[in-house]
Amino acid sequence: MNHTVNHPGPIARLVTRAPIHLALLLIGTVWLVPTIGLFITSFRERADIHADGWWNFVREPRFTADTYVTMLTSTGQTESLFGNFLNSFIITIPATIIPVTLAAAAAYAFAWLEFRGRDVLFLAVVALLVIPIQMTFVPVLQLFNFTHLTGNFVGIWLAHSAYGLPFAVYLLHSFFAGLPRSLIEAARMDGSSELRTFLRIVLPLSVPGIASLAIFQFLGVWNDLLVAIIFLQSPDLQPMTVGVLKLLGTYGTEYGVLSAAAFLTMAVPLLVFFSLQRYFVQGLLAGSVKS
Amino acid sequence: MSRMRGHFGPWLFVAPAALLILVFIVYPTFWTMRLSLFGGLGFNFNKFVGLDNYVKLLTNDPQFLDLSKFPPGGAVVNNIFWLLVYTPAVIFVGLVVAVLADKVRYESLMKSVVFLPMAIAATAAAIIWLFVYSPDPRIGILNALLTTFVPGAEPISFTGSVDLVNPAIIVAAIWINAGFTTVVLSAALKGIPVEIIEAARVDGATGPQVFARIQIPMLAPTISVVAVTMIIYVIKVFDLIYVMGGNNGGPLGSARVVAFSQYVETFNNGRAGYGSAIAVIMLLVVLPFILLNVKRFRAEAGR
């Protein structure tokens, strides 16, 4: 009796576990269907979109890429989002490289160098992890106006870098501090300078941690809306998220173009996610103290 | 030379990051506290008003806090509604997915599916859910299901209704963040030693009993970490409401939250002192969690 309870046959097992599979199927459906709906809508003819729901596409599968052409060129009545798409890259790439580089240097000092005030400074970094960035907007905007940094990308690169730094330093510190002490000390015994130890020993051994952080920062900046609408007032500089928001405000019923724009915004993060999921999840778990 | 390097070397590593943090976070934070005591209309901070902004916010701004009716309203109350509904719900969903997926072979696929929305912009997620909620049954799948399966039902305008807009946006937020709670709780679940669960099984504990008496208590510390992260998310939530609720923050401003008021007052209404006061209130609400983080870190470092 006890034997059958603990190790039921395959059919009995399937029956008793059916509720689990059903529940997971339901959850999976709720999590996938909204995105699939957007994806299918983005490839449908304008007339089809207004005739019936996207879930009817199986009945008369007709696809077009016109929505994407309209969205990326100014052939339709909506404005082109191609510039916004490029801007997202121009904003995101430096705003990832700068903080990751600066954070790696700082995290190395916090983890392996002795200096006065080190522990207090690092506690300050921890304290800044969850500070609302709303506290910074007006003074930073004043600073940008004063230094003429509102009309170009430099301001937003610096702002995104600074906002990402506390978490970046915190995350890399935990990776660096986990390296074996003997390795660092051996390098120092061999007369390696601190810079050399950092570049030749610590960095190569921390590639997974740095990759996690870079992905996290890249997605954070790519997906940002708030910082961009505040610091980039010129339409020529705005990223994809702002472009999509404007499209929604002006042509909210142009469902095809709107869904194509939203999907293109998602495409880059999804590519990153599918190719580097392991690092992404690792970074998230390591940094789960931050919002 | 090497002595000098010993003194200044570490600072060369720290200085660039420290400088950016000082200029863009630390100095602005203190400056905003000062600005919150000024009128700041059109970003002109020449009129000192003392605590007037705070007094008006808490006693005379129905869009921010309205205690004159029942139930009370305004952005603060709405944010509290989020805290009470969203936080437990997103943890519950994450727990359910983590526990159920643990029992099947397609666990990693299941977790990837739920985690996917974490990667995309809240702006894109907001558009996805605006489609789902569309009052037009040819666009919105919810209203299509409703009008097909409930005879005589009229389409519902989820985001256009004062009563439904908040639950509707909260569902979208759960859809976005359940991946986070799932992954973190799942990792903690795997950390519970198999022997403990097997011992309980041998003693005759049923599946639900193992879950309630062993797994939940052992997950408690992780649940509290996840809860803090989600509470901080709620205090800062902006994009989702700005995109799904529009410039006005939902019908009659009914979807406004504190971060939304902060943005609209400062940048749309040009009341920068007033907006700064809202930012300071956000900081005060986050302050206990800042102290908690510092305390936690010191406890870990001391070990």
HADDOCK unambig.tbl for C-alpha pairs under 7 A between the chains (distance, minus, plus):
assign (segid A and resid 20 and name CA) (segid B and resid 100 and name CA) 6.32 0.50 0.50
assign (segid A and resid 28 and name CA) (segid B and resid 110 and name CA) 6.90 0.50 0.50
assign (segid A and resid 28 and name CA) (segid B and resid 113 and name CA) 6.61 0.50 0.50
assign (segid A and resid 31 and name CA) (segid B and resid 113 and name CA) 6.73 0.50 0.50
assign (segid A and resid 31 and name CA) (segid B and resid 114 and name CA) 6.02 0.50 0.50
assign (segid A and resid 31 and name CA) (segid B and resid 175 and name CA) 6.82 0.50 0.50
assign (segid A and resid 32 and name CA) (segid B and resid 113 and name CA) 6.96 0.50 0.50
assign (segid A and resid 34 and name CA) (segid B and resid 128 and name CA) 6.08 0.50 0.50
assign (segid A and resid 34 and name CA) (segid B and resid 129 and name CA) 6.91 0.50 0.50
assign (segid A and resid 34 and name CA) (segid B and resid 132 and name CA) 6.41 0.50 0.50
assign (segid A and resid 35 and name CA) (segid B and resid 128 and name CA) 6.36 0.50 0.50
assign (segid A and resid 38 and name CA) (segid B and resid 128 and name CA) 6.04 0.50 0.50
assign (segid A and resid 50 and name CA) (segid B and resid 138 and name CA) 6.84 0.50 0.50
assign (segid A and resid 51 and name CA) (segid B and resid 138 and name CA) 6.91 0.50 0.50
assign (segid A and resid 52 and name CA) (segid B and resid 138 and name CA) 4.68 0.50 0.50
assign (segid A and resid 53 and name CA) (segid B and resid 138 and name CA) 4.23 0.50 0.50
assign (segid A and resid 53 and name CA) (segid B and resid 139 and name CA) 5.31 0.50 0.50
assign (segid A and resid 102 and name CA) (segid B and resid 16 and name CA) 6.36 0.50 0.50
assign (segid A and resid 102 and name CA) (segid B and resid 17 and name CA) 5.36 0.50 0.50
assign (segid A and resid 103 and name CA) (segid B and resid 17 and name CA) 6.29 0.50 0.50
assign (segid A and resid 105 and name CA) (segid B and resid 13 and name CA) 4.97 0.50 0.50
assign (segid A and resid 105 and name CA) (segid B and resid 14 and name CA) 6.53 0.50 0.50
assign (segid A and resid 106 and name CA) (segid B and resid 13 and name CA) 5.13 0.50 0.50
assign (segid A and resid 106 and name CA) (segid B and resid 14 and name CA) 4.24 0.50 0.50
assign (segid A and resid 106 and name CA) (segid B and resid 17 and name CA) 6.53 0.50 0.50
assign (segid A and resid 109 and name CA) (segid B and resid 10 and name CA) 5.55 0.50 0.50
assign (segid A and resid 109 and name CA) (segid B and resid 13 and name CA) 6.06 0.50 0.50
assign (segid A and resid 109 and name CA) (segid B and resid 14 and name CA) 6.55 0.50 0.50
assign (segid A and resid 113 and name CA) (segid B and resid 10 and name CA) 6.20 0.50 0.50
assign (segid A and resid 115 and name CA) (segid B and resid 10 and name CA) 6.48 0.50 0.50
assign (segid A and resid 123 and name CA) (segid B and resid 294 and name CA) 6.45 0.50 0.50
assign (segid A and resid 126 and name CA) (segid B and resid 293 and name CA) 6.86 0.50 0.50
assign (segid A and resid 126 and name CA) (segid B and resid 294 and name CA) 6.17 0.50 0.50
assign (segid A and resid 127 and name CA) (segid B and resid 290 and name CA) 5.30 0.50 0.50
assign (segid A and resid 127 and name CA) (segid B and resid 293 and name CA) 6.81 0.50 0.50
assign (segid A and resid 127 and name CA) (segid B and resid 294 and name CA) 5.97 0.50 0.50
assign (segid A and resid 130 and name CA) (segid B and resid 290 and name CA) 6.54 0.50 0.50
assign (segid A and resid 131 and name CA) (segid B and resid 283 and name CA) 6.68 0.50 0.50
assign (segid A and resid 132 and name CA) (segid B and resid 236 and name CA) 6.93 0.50 0.50
assign (segid A and resid 132 and name CA) (segid B and resid 282 and name CA) 6.87 0.50 0.50
assign (segid A and resid 132 and name CA) (segid B and resid 283 and name CA) 6.22 0.50 0.50
assign (segid A and resid 134 and name CA) (segid B and resid 279 and name CA) 5.54 0.50 0.50
assign (segid A and resid 135 and name CA) (segid B and resid 28 and name CA) 6.72 0.50 0.50
assign (segid A and resid 135 and name CA) (segid B and resid 29 and name CA) 5.10 0.50 0.50
assign (segid A and resid 135 and name CA) (segid B and resid 32 and name CA) 6.01 0.50 0.50
assign (segid A and resid 135 and name CA) (segid B and resid 279 and name CA) 5.30 0.50 0.50
assign (segid A and resid 135 and name CA) (segid B and resid 280 and name CA) 6.67 0.50 0.50
assign (segid A and resid 136 and name CA) (segid B and resid 24 and name CA) 6.80 0.50 0.50
assign (segid A and resid 136 and name CA) (segid B and resid 25 and name CA) 5.96 0.50 0.50
assign (segid A and resid 136 and name CA) (segid B and resid 28 and name CA) 4.75 0.50 0.50
assign (segid A and resid 136 and name CA) (segid B and resid 29 and name CA) 5.55 0.50 0.50
assign (segid A and resid 136 and name CA) (segid B and resid 32 and name CA) 6.87 0.50 0.50
assign (segid A and resid 139 and name CA) (segid B and resid 28 and name CA) 5.19 0.50 0.50
assign (segid A and resid 139 and name CA) (segid B and resid 31 and name CA) 6.62 0.50 0.50
assign (segid A and resid 139 and name CA) (segid B and resid 32 and name CA) 6.66 0.50 0.50
assign (segid A and resid 140 and name CA) (segid B and resid 24 and name CA) 6.45 0.50 0.50
assign (segid A and resid 140 and name CA) (segid B and resid 28 and name CA) 6.54 0.50 0.50
assign (segid A and resid 159 and name CA) (segid B and resid 24 and name CA) 6.48 0.50 0.50
assign (segid A and resid 162 and name CA) (segid B and resid 20 and name CA) 5.36 0.50 0.50
assign (segid A and resid 162 and name CA) (segid B and resid 21 and name CA) 5.34 0.50 0.50
assign (segid A and resid 162 and name CA) (segid B and resid 24 and name CA) 6.10 0.50 0.50
assign (segid A and resid 165 and name CA) (segid B and resid 17 and name CA) 6.95 0.50 0.50
assign (segid A and resid 219 and name CA) (segid B and resid 119 and name CA) 6.86 0.50 0.50
assign (segid A and resid 223 and name CA) (segid B and resid 120 and name CA) 6.58 0.50 0.50
assign (segid A and resid 223 and name CA) (segid B and resid 121 and name CA) 4.21 0.50 0.50
assign (segid A and resid 224 and name CA) (segid B and resid 121 and name CA) 6.92 0.50 0.50
assign (segid A and resid 225 and name CA) (segid B and resid 239 and name CA) 6.61 0.50 0.50
assign (segid A and resid 226 and name CA) (segid B and resid 239 and name CA) 6.82 0.50 0.50
assign (segid A and resid 241 and name CA) (segid B and resid 123 and name CA) 6.28 0.50 0.50
assign (segid A and resid 245 and name CA) (segid B and resid 243 and name CA) 6.71 0.50 0.50
assign (segid A and resid 262 and name CA) (segid B and resid 124 and name CA) 5.16 0.50 0.50
assign (segid A and resid 262 and name CA) (segid B and resid 127 and name CA) 6.92 0.50 0.50
assign (segid A and resid 265 and name CA) (segid B and resid 124 and name CA) 6.88 0.50 0.50
assign (segid A and resid 266 and name CA) (segid B and resid 120 and name CA) 5.41 0.50 0.50
assign (segid A and resid 266 and name CA) (segid B and resid 121 and name CA) 6.79 0.50 0.50
assign (segid A and resid 266 and name CA) (segid B and resid 124 and name CA) 6.66 0.50 0.50
assign (segid A and resid 269 and name CA) (segid B and resid 119 and name CA) 5.77 0.50 0.50
assign (segid A and resid 269 and name CA) (segid B and resid 120 and name CA) 5.84 0.50 0.50
assign (segid A and resid 270 and name CA) (segid B and resid 119 and name CA) 6.56 0.50 0.50
assign (segid A and resid 270 and name CA) (segid B and resid 120 and name CA) 6.97 0.50 0.50
assign (segid A and resid 273 and name CA) (segid B and resid 119 and name CA) 6.48 0.50 0.50
assign (segid A and resid 285 and name CA) (segid B and resid 184 and name CA) 6.18 0.50 0.50
assign (segid A and resid 289 and name CA) (segid B and resid 225 and name CA) 6.85 0.50 0.50
assign (segid A and resid 289 and name CA) (segid B and resid 229 and name CA) 6.20 0.50 0.50
assign (segid A and resid 290 and name CA) (segid B and resid 229 and name CA) 6.26 0.50 0.50
assign (segid A and resid 291 and name CA) (segid B and resid 229 and name CA) 5.14 0.50 0.50
assign (segid A and resid 291 and name CA) (segid B and resid 232 and name CA) 6.00 0.50 0.50
assign (segid A and resid 291 and name CA) (segid B and resid 233 and name CA) 5.63 0.50 0.50
